Amino acid sequence: MLVMVRAVIRPEKTADVMQALLEAGYPAVTRMEVAGRGKQRGLKLGNVVYDELPKDLLLMVVPESDKEFVVRTIVEAGRTGEKGAFGDGKIFVTPVEESYTIRTGERET
């Protein structure tokens, strides 16, 4: 079975995460620039409130047997500092029922 790993991370950590995944043998990643807020509800600097913060969304599909390794790789490369910080991001893992290669029409399950 395949799983989709979605990682919402700080934009300044994207290069580190992408390089770590590449070195770990997972070159296929889709990246999107997104904006949002987590539990911290944005950021307040003085009187200015930034309700939505820029993040990057990384999407990848991997075999379920590789899930823990991929998640650990993202966590280690995406964490700010040794212990991490609020706003470092979130990872979501969901099952993939099937996928198709557009060029060949080949179906994967």
Stockholm file with secondary structure:
# STOCKHOLM 1.0

chainA/1-109         MLVMVRAVIRPEKTADVMQALLEAGYPAVTRMEVAGRGKQRGLKLGNVVYDELPKDLLLMVVPESDKEFVVRTIVEAGRTGEKGAFGDGKIFVTPVEESYTIRTGERET
#=GR chainA/1-109 SS CEEEEEEEECGGGHHHHHHHHHHTTCCCCEEEEEEECCTTCSEEETTEEESSEEEEEEEEEEEGGGHHHHHHHHHHHHCSTTTCCTTSEEEEEEEECCEECTTTCCEEC
#=GC SS_cons         CEEEEEEEECGGGHHHHHHHHHHTTCCCCEEEEEEECCTTCSEEETTEEESSEEEEEEEEEEEGGGHHHHHHHHHHHHCSTTTCCTTSEEEEEEEECCEECTTTCCEEC
//
